[in-house]
Each structure stands twice: as C-alpha cells, then as structure tokens.
Amino acid sequence: PEDVFDELEAQIASAEDIKFMSDLVKKGKEKLEEIKTRRKTRLWLDQGVAEHNREKLEWAVDSFGNLNMTKADDQKRYKDGKAELVRIGKEEKIIVELDDSLKQGGYIQIGDSIDFKTSANAVAKADNFGMLTPAGIVSLKKCRYFSNLRKAMTSAVGTKDKPAWNQVEECLQADSEYNALEEVQTAIHELAQQRSESDVDEKLQAAFKAYDQDTLAYQLEQARNFKMFGNPLYPIVEQAQERLDRIVEARRKLDEALKAVEQELLEIAVADAESFGYETEEVAEARNLRDTVGQINMESEQAKEILDTPYMQDVVARAEKVRLETETIKYLQGIIALSEEKLSQEQLRAATRIKDIGRKNRVTIKLKNLVIKRAPGMFGIKNFSRLRNAHGWAGLKLLTFNREKLEQGMMKHDKSVIHASLTELEKPHEKEARILFKTIQGFMGDRRYDYPELLADEILKKVHEPGNRPLMDEVYMQLIKQVTQNPSEQSRLKGWQLFRVCLECFPPQESENYVTLWLEKNAKPADLYVDIMHRTIFGDKKMRPLGRSEIQQVMEGKCLGDNAAFKTPRPFEKPVYVPRSWQEVVQSGGAGIDGGGGGGHAEQKVSNKDMYKQQVANGTQNTPGPPLPGLPPKNPEAADWGTAEHEGQIYYYNKVTGETTWDKPACLQ
C-alpha cells in the first residue's frame, strides 16, 4: 500500500469530497493511517538516533512493535533505536553523577573545603563515555567548568600567588553562563578581593621602598578596608604602618629642629631619619643645618675663650644668618657691643688667661693708644709730670741775659749746655743728666768730640748702671729737645739715629705715653719708631747696653728684631665639628630613636665645649671628642624581625625578606 500512498490518499480525499462512504473507503482510510504511522516511526527512529532523543525513540520503538515492518532497513532502524535507548540510559546515569559531583566541594564561603577531584573524575568518566544528549552535553559542560574553577581556587585561595589567581580569572572568563550561581559569585568576589589586596600589597611595597608618606597613608587605609592587617600573607602592611609612623615622627622632629635651630634637636632629628634610611630634601636641609650649627657652636666656644674681634664677628654673623641663638652667641654679641676700650680690656683678660703673649702685647698696646686717643691733650710732652716747668727750669740758671728766651727754648734744639736736667731728678742724677746732654750733643755733632760715634755706647751704658733708670726718661726728653727745630739736617739725622739706638736698648719709663704721642706726630715713619719702642718694652730680651756692632746696624737703618712677632697673636686652628653617627646619638639618649628613650645614656653626651676642649688637649682641633661607649652586643638579625596578630594568634614576619612564621625565629630565642 505504501507504493500507492499518494494515489490512495487522493482517492480517499475525493470520496470525502462527495461524502461517499463505504467499507472499501473505510478500509482505505485505515490503510492510509497505517502508512502514515509507519513513515513517522521510521522518521523518529532515524531522528531519535541522530538526535539522541529518548522521547522519539521510545515512541518509535513502541510503535514499531505494533506494526508489521519486515523490511531489512526497518529492522535495522529498530535495532539501532533500541541500542541508542540503552546508551541514553547509561548517559543519564552519568548525568546524575555529574550533577551529584557539584552538590558538594564548592567554595561558597571562607573556610569551605574545596573538592575538585570528584567532579574531575565525573568529567573524565563522561568524556570517556561520550555525552551525546543535549542534557548530557549541558551537564558535562557545567561540571567541567566548575571542576576547572574548583581546581584553580584550590591553588589560589589563601595565597597571593598571581599565576594561580590568573588561572581563576581565566576560568571565570571562560563562560559567563554560570555567573549568577553562588559558587561563581564567591569566586568572583574572592578574585576581586585578591586583586585589590594584591594592588595594595604592590603599592605598599613600592611606597615602603620609596619612603612615600602619602602613598603609604592612602594604601594603609585601603588595607584597613580590605582587612589586610594581621593577615600573614601581607607582612608589608605592618611594616608599612611602622614605616609610616617613623616617617611622621621623623618629619615632626625635623620640623621642630629646623624651626628651633637647636643643635641637639637637629642631631636627634637627623639621627632618627638616618636610623631607618629616611632621606629627603628636608633631611638634607636638617643635616646641613646641624653641621653648620655644630661648627658655629664649637667655634663660638673658641671665640669666647680667645675674644678675637674678627673671629667673634664672623661667628656671630653666621649664627644670625641661620637664626642660631645660644648663651655663648649672646655672650659674644654682648662682647662685640662693648665700647672699644672695654672690649680691649676683656680681650686683655682673655689673652692673659690663655697665656697668649703676642695677643696680650697687641691688646695692651691698643689700650695704651686708646687712652692716648681719648685725651691726646693730656699726653703732650709739656704735660709729662716729671718734666720741669719751663719757667721753673729757666729760673734755675743763676745768670742769664734773656730768661724768657731760655724758658721758650727749654724743649728746642740748643748748642749750649743745659744748666739743669729737663726732668725732676734726685741730686746724684742731676749732674749725670747734664753730662748726658753734652754726650748727645757730641754724637749729633753739636759739640766737638774726637770719636763721636762712640758716644752712643757711653749713653747706653750710663742709663743701664744700677740706680740710673730715672735717667732713661731724661735721655728721651733731651733727644726730643735736640731734634725739635734743629736747623742742621746732619745734626737732626744723627739725633733720629740716636733716638732709634736708644729705643732698641731701653724704653721710656714714666714718659712712655708722652713719647708715643710725640713720635706719632714727629717721627718718620712714626710706626717704625713706635714699633721699635714697643718691641723693646714687650720683647723677651732683657734690657742691656747694645754692642758696637748692634749700634752700627741701627745706625745703618736696620732693626735688631722683628717688629711684628712680639705683638702677633699665637696662631689658632679652628675646631672642627664632627657629627656623631646615629648610633652614637642613640647611645647618648636621643629620645625616640630606634625605640630609645631619654635615659640610660644621657650622661654620655658630649657637648661642643667638651669636644672643643678635647681637641685642644689632643693638640689639634681636627680630632673628634672621646669615643662613646657602645651598646651591649646583640644578634644583628634580630632587628629584621617583627610581630603581628592574626585571628588572635601572634606570628613573626621578616621585614627584609617578607618571610612569615608562627614559630619564634632562632635569632629571637
């Protein structure tokens, strides 16, 4: 009948059109339905096998049993359909296993134990079997996805292993179909958390190395939000917090020290920064200021001892430039502000105290000059207390034709002998004075002598005879008289030569200031004569008559000594400030440095004054003070370890290597 299916279907349709019904038509309609069922059975057997569709196969197999389908092709279809139903039954059992493997072992919340092996085994079984039904394919796909995800999570959870978390990310990105599921949502959250923590970790590492305060502060806030504190995976968090605290404290100290310009604060601030490797422009500024202040403070101690005016002025100027104020600086400012005379008096005391003979001589001369300068009228020759009054001196001559002229010429050149000494002398010296005047005249050529050049020797010997010291002032008054208004250039030249010879041999006594002022006004060059006189006064040599060769040297214009050496201050070398290492500052009690307090070693501090004295005692100001005693030795590795807390338990972390351990390291035992 199937061969004439189309003709049969057309005839029955025609019968129905004319509403013709007979047993034959009825039988034809039944045959037509049977043919349709046969065709559907064949179709569903083919489709059921091809589509692995249980519903079609079950209907088709059942239908085949009710039909007499004996063709070989139909029998083969029937056999293949029944076999596929058996295979689908087995696949459905594997689907159950796949689905069951996902019901447990997933990571839903923190602390869950992850099992990827069960699902992995189910996937392997399904792969070996070959899943062909849509449900089997879907189930295998899902199970494979979660098996891979669980395996990746097993390696990643509880670590900061980037490759492991990258694998988790690859799994999550492989299929978005399951994103709404709780296990996937948990994985996404954990990945995001880890990525955030990893980002914070990396940025904290970089900021820690760079000593970046702002980045440290921000990232630590992030770490706090992500609850990274106490997590043994991230020891950098506690290290960064410690470093941030150190930086904040270091900057506070630096700011305080820079504003105060106080050496001890600067030393502590710089040492604090150096103790943990903190180096910024602010630290460099504080270090430079520390060195400057330390140097100024040491020099101020030396300047206070010496009281050298240029030195004090330089120290004070540098101190004022950096706004340094100390008691010593204030003292120096006060000294500098003194009047010239009072300043010189203080300098004289200082020179005496430090036994600096040259400085003492120079200041003494300066003081004498200041006295003269303050009241020059007092030190005119006529005001010399032992110089006779001109009127009285003239009155001592018994016979004279012009006493007034004699009076006016008392201190002027005269070829005549003097009738009386120019100064008040005891009687034994009165005659000697008149003889000395003749000798001076003879030397100058105003009186004839056979060997006038030998007369200088007589004068020097005479004034050096025991008891003849009063004659020294007399000689100088006579010399002043004889070079004053002397019309003879030759005589005047000889007079100045004799003046120099006398100054080389003995100084004025009571008339020193008067002779000094007179020389400054009349001698040429005045400084030369005054310097010779001062050298004779302050020099080390004892007063004695000059030898003839020495007299000849002076006559030739030579000096018998160095006119500068006797009043040259003893050279001094400035002390050198040697900053203490940060370890020494810690030892000496630098508060807050490396946990150091303010006590325990405070007595070991070395002041600038002590350091300066130590350098002086050592014979050089370039040597630092005595070494400070060291701290008790300890294991250097111990400083690398710190402690933190995680879930109520203490663990240890290495600040250098990042290592963490629950067990106390051996170096801390």
C-alpha positions as CSV (number, residue, x, y, z in Angstrom):
1,P,0.0,0.0,0.0
2,E,2.9,2.4,0.6
3,D,3.7,2.3,-3.0
4,V,0.3,3.7,-4.0
5,F,0.1,6.0,-0.9
6,D,-0.3,9.2,-3.0
7,E,-3.0,7.7,-5.2
8,L,-4.8,6.2,-2.3
9,E,-4.7,9.5,-0.4
10,A,-6.1,11.3,-3.5
11,Q,-9.0,8.8,-3.9
12,I,-10.0,8.9,-0.3
13,A,-9.9,12.7,-0.4
14,S,-12.2,12.6,-3.5
15,A,-14.6,10.2,-1.6
16,E,-14.7,12.5,1.3
17,D,-15.4,15.4,-1.0
18,I,-18.5,13.8,-2.4
19,K,-19.3,12.3,1.0
20,F,-19.1,8.8,-0.2
21,M,-18.5,6.3,2.5
22,S,-18.3,2.5,2.0
23,D,-16.4,-0.4,3.6
24,L,-13.8,0.0,1.0
25,V,-13.3,3.7,1.7
26,K,-13.2,3.0,5.4
27,K,-10.6,0.3,4.8
28,G,-8.6,2.6,2.6
29,K,-8.6,5.3,5.3
30,E,-7.3,2.8,7.8
31,K,-4.5,1.8,5.4
32,L,-3.7,5.4,4.9
33,E,-3.3,6.0,8.6
34,E,-1.1,2.9,9.0
35,I,1.1,4.1,6.2
36,K,1.5,7.5,7.9
37,T,2.4,5.7,11.3
38,R,5.0,3.6,9.5
39,R,6.5,6.7,7.9
40,K,6.6,8.6,11.3
41,T,8.1,5.5,13.1
42,R,10.9,5.3,10.5
43,L,11.4,9.1,10.8
44,W,11.6,9.1,14.6
45,L,13.8,6.2,14.7
46,D,16.2,8.0,12.4
47,Q,15.8,11.3,14.3
48,G,15.9,9.7,17.7
49,V,19.2,8.0,17.0
50,A,20.6,11.1,15.3
51,E,19.3,13.5,18.0
52,H,19.8,11.0,20.9
53,N,16.2,11.8,21.8
54,R,14.7,9.4,24.3
55,E,11.1,10.6,23.7
56,K,11.1,9.9,19.9
57,L,12.9,6.7,20.3
58,E,10.6,5.3,22.9
59,W,7.5,6.2,20.8
60,A,9.1,4.8,17.6
61,V,10.2,1.5,19.3
62,D,6.8,1.1,20.8
63,S,5.1,1.9,17.5
64,F,7.4,-0.5,15.6
65,G,6.2,-3.4,17.8
66,N,2.6,-2.8,16.8
67,L,3.4,-2.6,13.0
68,N,4.4,-5.4,10.7
69,M,7.6,-3.7,9.4
70,T,9.6,-6.5,8.0
71,K,11.9,-4.7,5.6
72,A,15.6,-5.1,6.4
73,D,16.0,-1.3,6.6
74,D,13.2,-1.0,9.1
75,Q,14.6,-3.9,11.2
76,K,18.0,-2.1,11.3
77,R,16.4,1.1,12.3
78,Y,14.5,-0.6,15.0
79,K,17.7,-2.3,16.3
80,D,19.7,1.0,16.2
81,G,16.9,2.8,18.1
82,K,16.7,0.2,20.9
83,A,20.6,0.4,21.2
84,E,20.5,4.1,21.4
85,L,17.9,3.9,24.1
86,V,20.2,1.7,26.2
87,R,23.1,4.1,25.6
88,I,20.9,7.1,26.6
89,G,20.0,5.3,29.8
90,K,23.7,4.9,30.6
91,E,24.3,8.5,29.8
92,E,21.5,9.6,32.1
93,K,23.2,7.8,35.0
94,I,26.4,9.6,34.2
95,I,24.5,12.9,34.1
96,V,23.3,12.1,37.6
97,E,26.9,11.5,38.7
98,L,27.9,14.8,37.1
99,D,25.2,16.7,38.8
100,D,25.9,15.0,42.2
101,S,29.6,15.8,42.0
102,L,28.7,19.5,42.0
103,K,26.4,19.4,45.0
104,Q,29.4,19.4,47.4
105,G,33.1,20.5,47.5
106,G,32.4,24.0,46.2
107,Y,33.8,27.2,47.8
108,I,30.8,29.1,48.9
109,Q,32.1,30.9,52.0
110,I,35.5,31.5,53.7
111,G,36.7,28.3,55.3
112,D,35.0,25.9,52.9
113,S,37.0,22.9,51.9
114,I,37.3,22.7,48.1
115,D,36.9,19.3,46.3
116,F,37.7,19.3,42.6
117,K,38.7,15.7,42.3
118,T,35.1,14.3,42.5
119,S,33.9,16.5,39.7
120,A,37.1,15.9,37.7
121,N,36.6,12.1,37.9
122,A,33.0,12.5,36.8
123,V,34.1,14.7,33.9
124,A,36.7,12.1,32.9
125,K,34.1,9.3,33.0
126,A,31.7,11.4,30.9
127,D,34.5,12.2,28.4
128,N,35.3,8.5,28.1
129,F,31.7,7.6,27.6
130,G,31.0,10.4,25.2
131,M,28.0,12.5,26.1
132,L,25.6,12.9,23.2
133,T,22.3,14.0,24.6
134,P,21.7,17.8,24.9
135,A,21.2,17.2,28.7
136,G,24.4,15.2,28.9
137,I,26.3,17.8,26.9
138,V,25.0,20.6,29.1
139,S,25.7,18.7,32.3
140,L,29.2,17.8,31.2
141,K,29.9,21.4,30.2
142,K,28.8,22.7,33.6
143,C,30.7,20.0,35.5
144,R,33.8,20.7,33.5
145,Y,33.5,24.4,34.2
146,F,33.2,24.0,38.0
147,S,35.8,21.3,38.1
148,N,38.3,23.7,36.5
149,L,37.2,26.5,38.7
150,R,37.5,24.5,41.9
151,K,40.9,23.2,40.9
152,A,42.1,26.8,40.3
153,M,40.5,28.0,43.5
154,T,42.3,25.2,45.4
155,S,45.6,26.6,44.3
156,A,44.7,30.2,44.8
157,V,42.7,30.6,48.0
158,G,44.8,31.5,51.0
159,T,47.7,32.7,48.8
160,K,48.7,35.8,46.9
161,D,50.1,33.7,44.1
162,K,49.4,35.8,41.0
163,P,49.6,33.0,38.4
164,A,47.1,30.9,40.5
165,W,44.7,33.8,40.7
166,N,45.2,34.5,37.0
167,Q,44.0,30.9,36.4
168,V,40.9,31.6,38.5
169,E,40.3,34.6,36.3
170,E,40.7,32.5,33.1
171,C,38.2,30.0,34.4
172,L,35.7,32.7,35.3
173,Q,36.1,34.3,31.9
174,A,35.7,31.0,30.1
175,D,31.9,31.1,30.4
176,S,29.5,33.7,31.8
177,E,26.5,31.4,31.8
178,Y,27.1,30.5,35.4
179,N,27.9,33.9,36.8
180,A,24.6,34.1,38.8
181,L,25.4,30.9,40.7
182,E,26.6,31.4,44.3
183,E,29.8,29.5,43.9
184,V,30.8,31.6,40.9
185,Q,29.8,34.8,42.7
186,T,32.0,33.8,45.7
187,A,34.9,33.2,43.3
188,I,34.4,36.5,41.6
189,H,34.3,38.2,45.0
190,E,37.4,36.4,46.1
191,L,39.2,37.3,42.9
192,A,38.2,40.9,43.2
193,Q,39.3,40.9,46.9
194,Q,42.6,39.4,46.0
195,R,43.2,41.7,43.1
196,S,42.5,44.7,45.4
197,E,44.8,43.2,48.1
198,S,47.5,42.5,45.5
199,D,47.3,46.0,44.2
200,V,47.5,47.4,47.8
201,D,50.4,45.0,48.5
202,E,52.4,46.0,45.4
203,K,51.8,49.7,46.0
204,L,52.7,49.4,49.7
205,Q,55.9,47.6,48.7
206,A,56.8,50.4,46.3
207,A,55.9,53.1,48.8
208,F,57.8,51.3,51.5
209,K,61.0,51.3,49.4
210,A,60.4,54.9,48.3
211,Y,59.5,56.2,51.9
212,D,56.4,57.8,50.2
213,Q,54.4,59.0,53.2
214,D,51.2,60.0,51.2
215,T,51.0,56.7,49.3
216,L,51.7,54.7,52.5
217,A,48.9,56.5,54.3
218,Y,46.4,56.0,51.5
219,Q,47.2,52.4,50.8
220,L,47.2,51.6,54.5
221,E,43.6,52.9,54.6
222,Q,42.8,50.6,51.7
223,A,44.5,47.7,53.6
224,R,42.3,48.5,56.6
225,N,39.2,48.5,54.4
226,F,40.2,45.1,53.0
227,K,41.0,43.8,56.4
228,M,44.6,43.1,55.5
229,F,46.0,43.9,58.9
230,G,47.1,40.8,60.7
231,N,47.0,38.7,57.5
232,P,50.2,36.7,57.4
233,L,50.1,36.9,53.6
234,Y,50.8,40.6,53.8
235,P,53.6,41.3,56.3
236,I,54.2,44.5,54.4
237,V,51.1,46.0,55.9
238,E,52.5,46.0,59.4
239,Q,55.9,47.0,58.1
240,A,54.4,49.9,56.1
241,Q,52.5,51.1,59.2
242,E,55.6,51.0,61.2
243,R,57.5,53.0,58.5
244,L,54.7,55.5,58.2
245,D,54.7,56.1,61.9
246,R,58.5,56.5,61.8
247,I,58.2,58.9,58.9
248,V,55.6,61.0,60.6
249,E,57.6,61.2,63.8
250,A,60.8,61.9,61.9
251,R,59.2,64.8,60.0
252,R,57.8,66.1,63.2
253,K,61.2,66.1,64.7
254,L,62.8,67.6,61.6
255,D,60.2,70.4,61.5
256,E,60.7,71.1,65.2
257,A,64.5,71.1,64.9
258,L,64.6,73.3,61.8
259,K,62.3,75.9,63.5
260,A,64.2,75.8,66.8
261,V,67.7,75.8,65.1
262,E,69.0,73.9,68.2
263,Q,71.9,71.5,67.7
264,E,70.7,68.7,70.0
265,L,67.3,68.7,68.3
266,L,68.9,68.7,64.9
267,E,71.2,65.8,65.8
268,I,68.3,63.8,67.2
269,A,66.1,64.5,64.2
270,V,68.8,63.7,61.6
271,A,69.9,60.6,63.5
272,D,66.2,59.5,63.8
273,A,65.9,59.8,60.0
274,E,69.2,58.0,59.3
275,S,68.3,55.2,61.7
276,F,65.8,53.8,59.3
277,G,67.2,55.1,56.0
278,Y,64.9,58.1,55.5
279,E,66.4,60.6,53.2
280,T,64.6,63.6,51.7
281,E,65.4,67.2,51.0
282,E,64.1,68.0,54.4
283,V,66.6,65.6,56.0
284,A,69.4,67.0,53.9
285,E,68.5,70.5,54.9
286,A,68.4,69.5,58.6
287,R,71.8,67.7,58.2
288,N,73.4,70.8,56.6
289,L,71.9,73.0,59.3
290,R,73.1,70.5,62.0
291,D,76.7,70.7,60.6
292,T,76.5,74.5,60.3
293,V,75.2,74.9,63.8
294,G,77.5,72.4,65.3
295,Q,80.5,74.1,63.7
296,I,79.3,77.5,64.8
297,N,78.8,76.3,68.3
298,M,82.3,74.9,68.5
299,E,83.8,78.0,67.1
300,S,81.8,80.1,69.4
301,E,83.3,78.3,72.4
302,Q,86.8,79.0,71.0
303,A,85.8,82.6,70.2
304,K,84.6,83.1,73.7
305,E,87.9,81.9,75.0
306,I,90.1,84.0,72.7
307,L,87.8,87.0,72.1
308,D,89.4,87.8,68.8
309,T,87.2,90.5,67.3
310,P,87.1,89.3,63.6
311,Y,86.6,85.8,64.7
312,M,83.7,86.8,67.1
313,Q,82.1,88.9,64.4
314,D,82.3,86.1,61.9
315,V,80.8,83.5,64.3
316,V,78.0,85.9,65.3
317,A,77.2,86.8,61.7
318,R,77.0,83.2,60.7
319,A,74.8,82.4,63.7
320,E,72.5,85.3,63.0
321,K,72.2,84.1,59.3
322,V,70.8,80.8,60.4
323,R,68.9,82.3,63.4
324,L,71.0,80.4,65.9
325,E,70.7,81.6,69.5
326,T,72.7,80.2,72.4
327,E,74.0,81.6,75.6
328,T,77.5,81.7,74.1
329,I,76.3,83.6,71.0
330,K,74.5,86.1,73.2
331,Y,77.7,86.5,75.2
332,L,79.7,87.2,72.1
333,Q,77.1,89.6,70.8
334,G,77.4,91.4,74.2
335,I,81.2,91.5,74.0
336,I,81.1,92.8,70.4
337,A,78.7,95.6,71.5
338,L,81.1,96.9,74.2
339,S,82.9,100.1,73.7
340,E,86.3,99.7,72.0
341,E,88.1,100.3,75.3
342,K,86.0,97.9,77.4
343,L,86.3,95.3,74.6
344,S,90.0,95.6,74.7
345,Q,90.1,95.2,78.4
346,E,88.1,92.0,78.1
347,Q,90.4,90.8,75.4
348,L,93.4,91.6,77.6
349,R,92.0,89.4,80.3
350,A,91.3,86.6,77.8
351,A,94.9,86.8,76.4
352,T,96.3,86.7,79.9
353,R,94.0,83.8,80.8
354,I,95.1,81.7,77.8
355,K,98.7,82.9,78.1
356,D,98.9,84.3,74.6
357,I,101.8,86.7,74.9
358,G,101.6,88.1,71.4
359,R,97.8,88.8,71.7
360,K,98.3,90.2,75.2
361,N,101.0,92.6,73.9
362,R,98.9,93.7,71.0
363,V,95.8,94.4,73.1
364,T,98.0,96.2,75.7
365,I,99.4,98.5,73.0
366,K,95.9,99.1,71.7
367,L,94.6,100.0,75.2
368,K,97.5,102.4,75.6
369,N,96.7,104.0,72.3
370,L,93.0,104.3,73.2
371,V,94.0,106.1,76.4
372,I,96.1,108.5,74.4
373,K,93.5,108.9,71.7
374,R,90.8,109.6,74.2
375,A,92.6,112.6,75.7
376,P,95.6,113.5,73.4
377,G,96.0,116.9,75.1
378,M,96.9,115.2,78.3
379,F,99.9,113.5,76.8
380,G,101.7,116.4,75.2
381,I,105.3,116.4,76.2
382,K,104.9,119.5,78.3
383,N,102.3,117.6,80.4
384,F,104.8,114.9,81.4
385,S,104.6,115.0,85.2
386,R,108.4,114.7,85.7
387,L,109.3,117.3,83.1
388,R,110.3,120.5,84.7
389,N,108.1,123.6,84.2
390,A,109.8,125.7,81.6
391,H,109.6,128.8,83.8
392,G,111.0,127.0,86.7
393,W,113.6,125.3,84.7
394,A,114.8,128.7,83.3
395,G,114.7,130.1,86.8
396,L,117.3,127.5,87.9
397,K,120.0,129.4,85.9
398,L,121.6,132.0,88.1
399,L,123.0,134.3,85.4
400,T,121.2,134.9,82.0
401,F,120.7,137.8,79.8
402,N,117.3,136.6,78.5
403,R,115.5,134.3,80.9
404,E,112.3,134.4,78.7
405,K,114.2,133.2,75.7
406,L,115.7,130.5,77.8
407,E,112.3,129.5,79.0
408,Q,110.9,129.3,75.5
409,G,113.8,127.2,74.3
410,M,113.7,124.6,77.0
411,M,112.4,121.9,74.6
412,K,114.1,123.2,71.4
413,H,117.4,122.4,69.9
414,D,120.3,124.1,71.6
415,K,124.1,124.0,71.1
416,S,124.6,125.3,74.6
417,V,124.9,123.1,77.6
418,I,121.9,122.8,79.8
419,H,122.2,124.3,83.3
420,A,119.8,121.7,84.8
421,S,118.2,118.4,83.9
422,L,115.0,118.6,82.0
423,T,113.2,116.2,84.4
424,E,112.9,116.2,88.1
425,L,115.8,114.1,89.3
426,E,117.5,113.3,92.5
427,K,120.7,115.3,93.1
428,P,123.0,112.3,92.3
429,H,121.4,112.1,88.8
430,E,121.3,115.9,88.2
431,K,125.0,116.1,87.2
432,E,124.8,112.8,85.2
433,A,121.9,114.4,83.2
434,R,124.0,117.4,82.2
435,I,126.8,115.2,81.1
436,L,124.5,113.0,79.1
437,F,123.3,116.2,77.3
438,K,126.8,117.0,76.3
439,T,127.3,113.4,75.1
440,I,124.1,113.7,73.0
441,Q,125.4,117.0,71.6
442,G,128.7,115.4,70.8
443,F,127.0,112.4,69.0
444,M,124.9,114.8,67.0
445,G,127.8,117.0,66.0
446,D,126.6,120.0,68.0
447,R,129.7,119.6,70.3
448,R,133.1,118.6,69.1
449,Y,134.4,115.1,70.1
450,D,137.2,113.1,68.5
451,Y,135.2,109.9,68.2
452,P,131.5,110.9,68.3
453,E,130.3,107.5,67.1
454,L,131.5,106.0,70.4
455,L,129.4,108.3,72.4
456,A,126.2,106.3,71.9
457,D,127.8,103.4,73.7
458,E,128.5,105.7,76.7
459,I,124.9,106.9,76.8
460,L,123.5,103.3,76.8
461,K,126.0,102.1,79.5
462,K,125.3,105.1,81.7
463,V,121.5,104.6,81.8
464,H,122.0,100.9,82.5
465,E,124.1,101.5,85.5
466,P,122.4,100.4,88.7
467,G,120.1,103.1,90.0
468,N,120.2,105.1,86.8
469,R,116.7,104.1,85.5
470,P,115.3,107.7,86.1
471,L,117.9,108.9,83.5
472,M,116.1,107.0,80.8
473,D,113.2,109.4,80.7
474,E,115.7,112.3,80.9
475,V,117.5,111.0,77.8
476,Y,114.3,110.8,75.8
477,M,113.4,114.4,76.8
478,Q,116.8,115.6,75.8
479,L,116.6,113.8,72.4
480,I,113.2,115.3,71.8
481,K,114.6,118.7,72.7
482,Q,117.6,118.3,70.3
483,V,115.6,117.1,67.2
484,T,113.0,119.8,67.7
485,Q,113.6,122.9,65.4
486,N,117.1,121.7,64.7
487,P,118.3,123.8,61.8
488,S,121.1,121.4,60.9
489,E,119.9,118.5,58.7
490,Q,123.1,116.5,59.6
491,S,122.6,117.1,63.4
492,R,118.9,116.2,63.1
493,L,119.7,113.0,61.2
494,K,122.2,112.0,63.9
495,G,119.6,112.8,66.5
496,W,117.0,110.5,65.0
497,Q,119.6,107.8,64.6
498,L,120.4,108.1,68.3
499,F,116.7,108.0,69.1
500,R,116.4,104.6,67.3
501,V,119.5,103.3,69.1
502,C,118.0,104.2,72.5
503,L,114.6,102.7,71.6
504,E,116.4,99.5,70.6
505,C,118.1,99.4,74.0
506,F,115.8,100.8,76.6
507,P,112.2,102.1,76.6
508,P,110.8,105.3,78.1
509,Q,109.7,104.7,81.7
510,E,107.1,107.0,83.1
511,S,107.1,109.0,79.9
512,E,106.0,106.1,77.6
513,N,102.6,107.5,76.6
514,Y,104.0,111.0,76.1
515,V,106.9,109.8,74.0
516,T,104.5,107.6,72.0
517,L,102.2,110.5,71.1
518,W,105.3,112.7,70.3
519,L,106.7,110.0,68.0
520,E,103.4,109.6,66.2
521,K,103.4,113.3,65.4
522,N,107.1,113.8,64.6
523,A,108.9,110.6,63.7
524,K,109.1,109.5,60.1
525,P,108.0,106.9,59.7
526,A,106.2,107.1,63.0
527,D,105.1,103.4,63.1
528,L,108.7,102.2,62.8
529,Y,109.8,104.2,65.9
530,V,106.7,103.2,67.9
531,D,107.1,99.6,67.0
532,I,110.7,99.5,68.0
533,M,109.8,101.1,71.3
534,H,107.0,98.5,71.9
535,R,109.3,95.6,70.9
536,T,111.8,96.8,73.5
537,I,109.0,97.2,76.1
538,F,107.3,93.9,75.4
539,G,110.1,91.8,73.9
540,D,111.5,88.8,75.8
541,K,115.1,90.1,75.9
542,K,116.4,91.7,79.0
543,M,117.5,95.4,78.8
544,R,121.2,95.7,78.3
545,P,123.6,98.1,76.5
546,L,124.0,97.3,72.8
547,G,127.2,96.1,71.4
548,R,129.0,98.4,69.0
549,S,128.1,96.2,66.0
550,E,124.5,96.4,67.0
551,I,124.7,100.2,67.3
552,Q,126.3,100.2,63.9
553,Q,123.4,98.1,62.4
554,V,120.9,100.6,63.9
555,M,122.8,103.5,62.5
556,E,122.6,101.8,59.1
557,G,118.8,101.7,59.4
558,K,118.5,98.1,60.4
559,C,116.2,96.7,63.2
560,L,117.5,94.4,65.8
561,G,114.3,92.4,66.0
562,D,111.0,91.6,64.4
563,N,108.7,94.5,64.9
564,A,105.6,92.3,64.3
565,A,106.4,89.0,66.0
566,F,106.2,90.3,69.6
567,K,102.6,91.5,69.1
568,T,101.4,88.7,66.8
569,P,98.8,86.5,68.5
570,R,99.5,82.9,68.8
571,P,98.0,81.2,65.7
572,F,95.0,79.1,66.5
573,E,93.3,76.4,64.4
574,K,89.5,76.4,64.4
575,P,87.9,73.4,65.9
576,V,86.1,71.0,63.6
577,Y,82.6,69.8,64.3
578,V,82.4,66.0,63.8
579,P,78.8,64.9,63.8
580,R,78.1,61.8,65.8
581,S,76.7,58.8,64.0
582,W,73.1,58.0,64.6
583,Q,74.2,55.0,66.7
584,E,76.1,57.3,69.0
585,V,73.1,59.6,69.3
586,V,71.0,56.6,70.3
587,Q,73.7,55.7,72.9
588,S,73.7,59.2,74.3
589,G,70.0,59.1,74.9
590,G,68.5,60.5,71.6
591,A,64.8,60.2,72.6
592,G,62.6,58.2,70.2
593,I,65.3,56.9,68.0
594,D,65.0,53.2,67.3
595,G,62.9,52.9,70.4
596,G,65.5,54.7,72.5
597,G,64.3,56.7,75.5
598,G,65.7,59.8,77.1
599,G,67.6,58.0,79.8
600,G,70.2,55.4,80.4
601,H,73.0,57.0,78.4
602,A,72.3,60.7,78.9
603,E,75.5,61.1,80.9
604,Q,77.5,60.1,77.8
605,K,76.5,63.1,75.8
606,V,79.5,65.2,74.5
607,S,78.9,68.9,74.4
608,N,80.5,71.3,71.9
609,K,82.6,72.8,74.7
610,D,83.8,69.3,75.8
611,M,84.6,68.4,72.2
612,Y,86.5,71.6,71.7
613,K,88.5,71.1,74.9
614,Q,89.2,67.6,73.9
615,Q,90.5,68.7,70.5
616,V,92.7,71.4,72.3
617,A,94.0,68.8,74.7
618,N,94.9,66.5,71.8
619,G,96.9,69.3,70.2
620,T,94.5,69.6,67.3
621,Q,91.0,70.9,66.7
622,N,90.5,68.4,63.9
623,T,90.0,65.4,66.2
624,P,86.6,64.5,67.5
625,G,85.9,64.1,71.2
626,P,86.4,60.8,73.1
627,P,84.6,57.8,71.7
628,L,81.3,56.9,73.3
629,P,80.9,53.5,74.9
630,G,78.9,51.1,72.8
631,L,75.6,49.4,73.5
632,P,75.6,45.8,74.6
633,P,76.2,43.5,71.6
634,K,73.1,41.7,70.1
635,N,72.3,39.4,67.2
636,P,72.0,41.8,64.2
637,E,69.4,39.5,62.5
638,A,67.0,40.1,65.4
639,A,66.4,43.6,64.1
640,D,65.0,42.3,60.9
641,W,62.0,40.5,62.6
642,G,58.7,42.0,63.8
643,T,55.5,40.6,65.2
644,A,51.8,40.9,64.2
645,E,48.5,39.3,65.2
646,H,46.2,37.2,63.0
647,E,42.9,35.9,64.4
648,G,44.1,36.2,67.9
649,Q,47.5,34.5,67.3
650,I,50.9,36.1,67.2
651,Y,53.1,35.4,64.2
652,Y,56.5,36.7,63.1
653,Y,57.5,38.4,59.9
654,N,60.8,39.3,58.4
655,K,61.0,43.0,57.4
656,V,63.7,42.3,54.8
657,T,62.7,39.0,53.2
658,G,58.9,39.1,53.8
659,E,59.1,35.6,55.3
660,T,56.3,34.8,57.9
661,T,56.2,32.1,60.5
662,W,54.2,31.1,63.5
663,D,57.3,29.8,65.3
664,K,59.7,32.2,67.0
665,P,62.9,32.6,64.9
666,A,66.1,31.3,66.4
667,C,67.7,34.7,66.5
668,L,64.9,35.9,68.8
669,Q,65.2,33.0,71.2
